Structures are given as structure tokens and as C-alpha cells.
């Protein structure tokens, strides 16, 4: 990694006192806000004409709460938030609520129509198993991995993302995040086929999604019969050749996770190279919360994406435990959280109970621009917990169940 003026400044700013401030207070804030979100979710569900809407995703243009059905790719994040609050506090109230929202997600384990089962099932059921070690959740994880595996084409070497007529066999960078479900299923079942699919997908993505500067395309379209790359483009970024901010964060997180699960240093190097691209990007703001796309020519007069920042912070905390540049990565993650804590939190009791403001979902489609979005909150909580673990000298990932702090 290149050491620039920004990294030196970050190291200077991240004092022990600021790190201490970034742990307990934001998590207590998250508990209070989530009480509000639970109440607003219940009220919105009660007034809805659609019985299957249950999980908060974002705010609508009129500031009303947007609830989604279990088959929405964002449906599992709120259950994950509740599990993470249980992990932080040990309060059985959060476990009780987490079980309710997780139970609704369980039926998606056989939903073969989406590549997002990792987001849907691992953020909900995966956290449930991680914190309870309940065999019921274990079996659901394995079944969901079997379902996700049906979307893998060995000729292409990837799991198919979307089912539509615009592309023949589209694979998006977001899909790196769904591999964790497969890695976990191999550990729980002993079936190495899940592991092999995950590794093959990661290798193909590393080969075809990344440019020479380690920025990522959003979408790569393949010929399903030959595996040939047909197009490299975007769906949610500014242009085909631009660096969509959340996509860069997905890749950073995904390849860091792949190194954890395989020990293959090629993934560690890839994660470090992606971090280098992000952290030395001339369009990265001083507060390290990126604009929605690093190449939007209207910068700085464009929306930020707090969700990309939260994903980056969580990934960097984990990467800090593997890399020679670990102290730098941890200090940068601390700085990102400090920015989110101080300037991107919703006012207490406001915004229907979401935690972070100023995320951008799909700007080209005019959808979810400069609003709170549930996955921003999920990775924000995960980053806060990882920060706390490291501050206490514990492993960055808690796999031993609930830890009392």
C-alpha cells in the first residue's frame, strides 16, 4: 500500500480517546434507535394492505417507511441487526426480536430465483447460528447453500446474478458477498462442493471484474455456453468504466473474507490492492465517506454513500488482522467510523429509527438516493462490534456465541 499524506493524518487523528468514544456510545444509540424502528415497523405493517411486508429497508420519497417481503434482497439485514445488538448487549429482548424476524426469512432457503441468498440467509440465519449454535439454523444454512449452488455454471465459473433478458449470464461484483454462505456450509456439512464453487467464483471474478488499477466493473456478462466474456459494464454506477463506490467496497470485503476462509494469499493481495485503489483515490473525501461513484464528473456536488463507508470499515478491521499494513487499515477504519458517528447518524428518535443517513442505493434508476438504507446500518453495527473486539484484544470475528462486555 502507498503511504500518503492522508494515511499519516488518519494515524494522527485516531487517538485512544476517540476510539473509546466510537464504541459504547454508538452501540447504545443503536439500541435506542432500533426500538424506534421496531415500533415504526409494527405500525407500518399493521396499516399495510400487503400481509407479507415485514422488514424495514429504507424510507420512501414521502418519508414513510419502506417495508419489504422475505424475497427482497434486503430482507435479512434487519434480523442481522437485531442479532448484533444481542451480541453487544446480551439482552434477551434482542434475541427474542431477532428470532421473530429470522423465522420469517427461513422459508427463503429454497428460493433458487436469486443470487442474494447470502445476504438474505447468512445475515439473518447465519448470525443466529453464530450466536446460538442452534442446530436448527445450521440445517437452514446448508439447505440455502444447496439452493445457491444451483445458480453456478461450471463453464462460466460463476454464480449467475440476475435472471432477465438484458444479459445472457450477468455476474455482479456484489456476488462476492454471497460466497460466505457457501464457505460456512462446507464447514457445517463437510461437503466440499460449496467451497469449490466459492473459490471458482472468486477466481473468475478476480480475473474478469478487475481493471489494472484494481477498480472493479459492476457487471460482467458471459456466454453461458462457452464462458466467454461478452460485456463489462455497469448497472448502478455512473458509467461502464467508472468505479461505483459500493461495488469497490463489496470487493474489498469479499476478497478479505475469501482469504479468511481459504488462507490463499492471492486473495489477501487482491484485498490489499483494492484497499490501495480506494484509499489513495483522489476523489475520496477527507472524511473517508465516499461519493456514490468515484468517477462522477459532478463531484463534489453529488450524493455520498454511507453504506459503502460502513462496508469499507468492517472489511478494513478484518483486513487489519491479516495484513502487514494492519495498523494503517485499523486506523483508517477508526477514522471512517468516527466520521459516521459524528456526521452521518440520524438524530435520536428520528428517521423512523434508522441509524445512518446519506446512503445511495441505485442513482441511475433514481432509487434510494441520499436516504437511510438497512444494509448501511447492518455493516455499521458489524464494524462497531469488530472495532470493540479489537480494542479488547479479542478476535475480530466472534464465533463463540454471545460475549458479555
HUTATA-V5571 format. One line per field, one symbol per residue. ss: DSSP state (H for helix, E for strand, L for the rest). phi: phi as a letter, one per 30 degrees, with the letter a starting at -180 (. if undefined). burial: I if it has 24 or more other ideal C-beta (glycine too) atoms within 12 Angstrom, else O. A space follows every 10 residues. Layout:
ss: ???
phi: ???
burial: ???
//
This chain:
ss: LLLLHHHHHH HHHLLHHHHH HLLHHHHHHH HHHHHHHHHH HHHHHHHLLL LLLLEEEEEL LLLLEEEELL LLLLLLHHHH HHHHHHHHHL LHHHHHHHHH HHHHHHHHHH LLLLLLHHHH HHHHHHHHHH HHLLHHHHHH HHHHHHHHHL LEELLLLEEL LLLLLLLLLE EEHHHHHHHH HHHHHHHHHL LHHHHHHHHH HHHHHHHHLE LLLLLELLEE EELLLLLLEE EEELLLLLLL LLLEHHHHHH HHHHHHHHHH HHLLHHHHHH HHHHHHHHHL LLLLLLLLLL ELELLLLLLL LLLELHHHHH HHHHHHHHHH LLLLLHHHHH HHHHHHHHHH HHHLELLLLL HHHLLELLEE EEHHHLEEEE ELEHHHHHHH HHHHHHHHHH HLLLLLLLLL LLLLL
phi: .dcceddddd dddddedddd ddcddddded ddddeddddd ddddddcddc dddbcdcacd ediddccbde dddcdddded edddddedci ddeddddddd ddeddedddc ddcbdddddd cddcddddde cbhddededd eddddddddd cdcdddibdd dccacdbdbd bcdededddd ededddddci ddddeddddd dddddddcdc ddcidcddbc ccdddciddc bbabbccdae cdcdddddde deddddddde dciddddddd ddddeddddc ddcddddicd debdcdddec cbddbddddd dedddddded dccecedddd dddddddddd ddbbdddeic hijdcccicb dbdedichch bdbddddddd dddddddded dcicedcccc jdcdc
burial: IOOOOIIOOI OOIIOOOIIO OIIOOIIOII IIIIIIIIOI IIOIIOOOOO OOIIIIIIIO OOOOIIIIII IIIIIIIIII IIIIIIIIIO IOOIIOIIII IIIIIIIIIO IOOIIIIIII IIIIIIIIII IIOIOOIIOI IIIIIIIIIO IIIOOIIIII IIOOOOIIII IIIIIIIIII IIIIIIIIIO OOOIIOIIII IIIIIIIIII IOOIIIIIII IIOIOOOOIO OIIIIIIIOI OIIIIIIIII IIIIIIIIII IIOOOOIIII IIIIIIIIII IOIIIOIIII IIIIIIOOOO OIIIIIIIII IIIIIIIIII IIIOIIOIII IIIIIIIIII IOOIIIOOOO IIIIIIIIII IIIOOOOIII IIIIIIIIII IIIIIIIIII IOOOOIIIOO OIOOO
//
